[in-house]
């Protein structure tokens, strides 16, 4: 199931992804409240800088596994190179 809203329903979520720019600046609000996630959820963020966003830091402190934004780029580099004729 995929859901979006201004206040996402996190009940039963296995994986949640912040696909917004929230987290680029230190004062940004969280895109959702990590303390509402079920135990064992994975939290991913597309933000690459800073590497550890507030969302990821708070999720990790609650015991959730986190996936850093730079790892998403790692999986796309070959496609970028091919698209721009560099590989």
Secondary structure, 3 states (H helix, E strand, C coil): CCCCCCCCCCCCCCEEEECCCCCCCCCCCCCCCHHHCCCCCEEEECCCCCCCCHHHHHHHHCCCEEECHHHHHHCCHHHHHHHCCCC
